[in-house]
Amino acid sequence: MTDAVRKRILEELRQFSERPTLEPDEVTTSDYAEEFGCSHQLASQRLKQLVADGLMTIRKGVYDRRCGKVVNAYRKVDNG
């Protein structure tokens, strides 16, 4: 294997190795709990219900730079 091939393979692997990060149009359970003044457990239940109802989508394992943790990210479904 040449160095050029090895480098190309490693660059492709980098895309799969980096943690996805929270996008500007996504919210977390903490965001919801803070906005609506409820517990994280209740916020999680409500967001999961919105996903089940087809109003939100969920992306698991997203890195939130604000708190330095891996979280679930929720996004409003675009019906347009």
Backbone as JSON, one array per atom type, in Angstrom:
{
  "sequence": "MTDAVRKRILEELRQFSERPTLEPDEVTTSDYAEEFGCSHQLASQRLKQLVADGLMTIRKGVYDRRCGKVVNAYRKVDNG",
  "N": [[0.85, -1.18, 0.0], [0.6, 2.16, -0.88], [1.83, 5.34, 0.33], [0.13, 7.43, -0.44], [-2.3, 6.13, -0.94], [-2.83, 5.09, 1.59], [-3.09, 7.49, 3.01], [-5.4, 8.55, 1.8], [-7.32, 6.63, 2.54], [-7.27, 6.94, 5.34], [-8.21, 9.58, 5.56], [-10.82, 9.24, 4.64], [-11.78, 7.58, 6.66], [-11.69, 9.33, 8.78], [-14.0, 10.88, 8.56], [-15.94, 9.13, 9.51], [-15.13, 8.78, 12.07], [-15.25, 11.09, 13.57], [-17.15, 12.79, 16.03], [-20.57, 13.52, 15.61], [-21.86, 16.84, 15.72], [-23.96, 19.14, 17.56], [-26.45, 20.78, 15.73], [-27.48, 24.1, 14.63], [-30.3, 24.19, 14.43], [-31.27, 22.31, 16.16], [-32.42, 20.92, 19.27], [-31.84, 20.07, 22.71], [-32.59, 17.77, 25.41], [-32.01, 19.13, 27.75], [-32.22, 21.8, 26.88], [-34.99, 21.91, 26.36], [-36.05, 21.32, 28.93], [-35.11, 23.52, 30.39], [-36.34, 25.68, 29.05], [-39.09, 25.14, 29.4], [-39.34, 24.8, 32.09], [-39.25, 22.3, 33.43], [-38.53, 18.95, 34.65], [-35.61, 17.02, 33.61], [-36.31, 14.43, 33.04], [-39.08, 14.58, 32.48], [-38.95, 16.32, 30.28], [-37.55, 14.7, 28.48], [-39.41, 12.63, 28.12], [-41.53, 14.05, 26.92], [-40.32, 14.99, 24.54], [-39.68, 12.56, 23.31], [-42.26, 11.66, 22.84], [-43.12, 13.56, 21.0], [-41.48, 12.83, 18.88], [-42.5, 10.26, 18.4], [-45.04, 11.01, 17.55], [-44.46, 12.04, 15.13], [-43.68, 14.67, 14.82], [-41.2, 15.59, 15.47], [-37.72, 14.82, 14.88], [-35.11, 12.56, 15.86], [-31.68, 12.49, 16.69], [-29.22, 10.44, 17.69], [-26.46, 10.31, 20.01], [-25.02, 12.74, 19.71], [-22.56, 15.26, 19.94], [-22.54, 17.79, 22.25], [-21.19, 20.8, 22.38], [-21.59, 22.84, 24.19], [-22.09, 21.78, 26.72], [-20.31, 19.76, 26.83], [-20.94, 17.07, 26.54], [-22.22, 13.92, 25.28], [-25.26, 13.73, 23.66], [-28.83, 13.38, 22.93], [-30.22, 14.75, 20.0], [-32.81, 16.85, 18.95], [-35.0, 17.67, 16.3], [-37.31, 19.75, 14.6], [-39.74, 18.44, 12.44], [-39.72, 19.03, 8.99], [-42.36, 20.03, 7.24], [-42.71, 21.14, 4.83]],
  "CA": [[0.0, 0.0, 0.0], [1.41, 3.37, -0.96], [1.49, 6.39, 1.3], [-1.01, 8.19, -0.95], [-3.5, 5.31, -0.72], [-3.01, 5.05, 3.05], [-3.58, 8.8, 3.42], [-6.78, 8.66, 1.33], [-8.13, 5.77, 3.4], [-7.37, 7.56, 6.66], [-9.09, 10.75, 5.43], [-12.19, 8.73, 4.57], [-12.12, 7.07, 7.99], [-11.87, 10.49, 9.67], [-15.41, 11.28, 8.49], [-16.72, 8.21, 10.33], [-14.58, 8.75, 13.42], [-15.55, 12.32, 14.29], [-18.48, 12.83, 16.63], [-21.46, 14.55, 15.05], [-22.1, 17.92, 16.68], [-25.3, 19.73, 17.59], [-26.71, 21.77, 14.69], [-28.22, 25.27, 15.14], [-31.76, 24.0, 14.48], [-31.57, 21.17, 17.02], [-32.51, 21.19, 20.71], [-31.56, 18.93, 23.58], [-33.48, 17.61, 26.55], [-31.7, 20.23, 28.67], [-32.83, 23.01, 26.32], [-36.43, 21.82, 26.58], [-36.31, 21.42, 30.37], [-34.86, 24.89, 30.81], [-37.34, 26.56, 28.45], [-40.43, 24.88, 29.91], [-39.29, 24.7, 33.55], [-39.62, 20.96, 33.9], [-37.38, 18.07, 34.89], [-35.03, 16.39, 32.43], [-37.08, 13.22, 32.77], [-40.31, 14.99, 31.81], [-38.56, 16.85, 28.97], [-37.23, 13.54, 27.65], [-40.67, 11.95, 27.79], [-42.28, 14.89, 25.98], [-39.63, 14.98, 23.25], [-39.87, 11.23, 22.73], [-43.64, 11.61, 22.36], [-43.16, 14.36, 19.77], [-40.87, 11.98, 17.85], [-43.49, 9.2, 18.1], [-46.14, 11.65, 16.84], [-43.97, 12.46, 13.82], [-43.46, 16.11, 14.79], [-39.77, 15.83, 15.68], [-36.82, 13.71, 14.6], [-34.08, 12.42, 16.87], [-30.36, 12.04, 16.28], [-28.59, 9.99, 18.94], [-25.01, 10.35, 20.09], [-24.52, 14.02, 19.2], [-21.72, 15.96, 20.91], [-22.97, 19.15, 22.54], [-20.01, 21.55, 22.85], [-21.95, 23.74, 25.29], [-21.98, 21.08, 28.01], [-19.23, 18.78, 26.74], [-21.48, 15.72, 26.68], [-22.92, 13.32, 24.15], [-26.69, 13.84, 23.97], [-29.75, 13.22, 21.81], [-30.59, 16.03, 19.41], [-34.17, 16.81, 18.38], [-35.24, 18.68, 15.27], [-38.69, 19.81, 14.12], [-39.93, 17.87, 11.09], [-40.07, 20.03, 7.99], [-43.51, 19.54, 6.47], [-42.87, 22.0, 3.67]],
  "C": [[0.9, 1.24, 0.0], [0.97, 4.38, 0.09], [0.27, 7.19, 0.86], [-2.32, 7.44, -0.71], [-3.83, 5.28, 0.77], [-3.61, 6.37, 3.54], [-5.04, 8.97, 3.02], [-7.72, 7.84, 2.2], [-8.34, 6.41, 4.76], [-8.26, 8.8, 6.63], [-10.55, 10.32, 5.36], [-12.65, 8.24, 5.93], [-12.37, 8.21, 8.98], [-13.33, 10.92, 9.71], [-16.28, 10.4, 9.39], [-16.3, 8.23, 11.79], [-14.92, 9.99, 14.24], [-16.98, 12.28, 14.82], [-19.34, 13.87, 15.93], [-21.74, 15.6, 16.13], [-23.51, 18.47, 16.52], [-25.4, 20.83, 16.53], [-27.53, 22.92, 15.27], [-29.73, 25.06, 15.26], [-32.17, 22.78, 15.31], [-31.61, 21.62, 18.48], [-32.21, 19.91, 21.46], [-32.62, 18.85, 24.67], [-33.27, 18.75, 27.55], [-32.3, 21.54, 28.2], [-34.33, 23.04, 26.62], [-36.77, 22.02, 28.05], [-36.14, 22.85, 30.86], [-35.96, 25.83, 30.3], [-38.72, 26.39, 29.09], [-40.47, 24.66, 31.43], [-39.72, 23.36, 34.09], [-38.35, 20.13, 34.12], [-36.84, 17.51, 33.58], [-35.82, 15.14, 32.04], [-38.37, 13.57, 32.02], [-40.02, 15.53, 30.41], [-38.26, 15.7, 28.01], [-38.49, 12.81, 27.2], [-41.46, 12.74, 26.73], [-41.64, 14.88, 24.59], [-39.77, 13.63, 22.55], [-41.29, 11.07, 22.18], [-43.79, 12.41, 21.07], [-42.53, 13.6, 18.6], [-41.87, 10.91, 17.43], [-44.67, 9.76, 17.3], [-45.73, 12.16, 15.46], [-43.71, 13.95, 13.69], [-41.99, 16.5, 14.92], [-39.0, 14.6, 15.19], [-35.77, 13.68, 15.7], [-32.79, 11.93, 16.22], [-29.62, 11.7, 17.56], [-27.07, 10.12, 18.86], [-24.37, 11.6, 19.52], [-23.72, 14.72, 20.3], [-22.17, 17.4, 21.04], [-21.78, 19.91, 23.15], [-20.32, 22.42, 24.06], [-21.77, 23.08, 26.64], [-20.89, 20.01, 28.0], [-19.68, 17.35, 26.91], [-22.08, 15.24, 25.37], [-24.39, 13.22, 24.53], [-27.52, 13.41, 22.75], [-30.13, 14.61, 21.32], [-31.94, 15.87, 18.73], [-34.34, 17.96, 17.4], [-36.69, 18.59, 14.81], [-38.73, 19.24, 12.7], [-40.36, 18.97, 10.16], [-41.16, 19.47, 7.11], [-43.71, 20.34, 5.18], [-42.28, 21.41, 2.49]]
}
